[in-house]
Amino acid sequence: MESQFTGSSALDERNRAFQPAVAVLGVQLGYERGPWSTRVFVQNLTDKRRINGLIFDNLAFGRDGYYYGPVDSPRIVGAEVGYRF
C-alpha cells in the first residue's frame, strides 16, 4: 500500500486559481517463487486527477475563461509477470 498526500496549492503565480488538497492511494500484491514473479497493482486508486504544473490562459485565441496545464495520470490497473535468467 502506498499513499501520497498533497495539500492545497496555487495553480499560477498570481494566485488566481487554487486546487484543493487530495490523497492518492495505490496498492499492489506480488508473489515470487524461484525465477518467476508476478504482481498486480492499481495506481491512483481514488482516481483523483490534479494539475501538476503551472497553468496558463489560452494565449493563441484570446482568453476563453479556461485554464490549461499538465494533468496527473488517471487510475491505472495492471498485471506483470517476470522471469529471471
Protein Blocks (a to p, Z undefined) as FASTA:
>chain_A
ZZdddddddfbfnopaccdddddddddddddehjbccddddehklopacdfbdcdddfkn
opehiacddddddddddddddddZZ
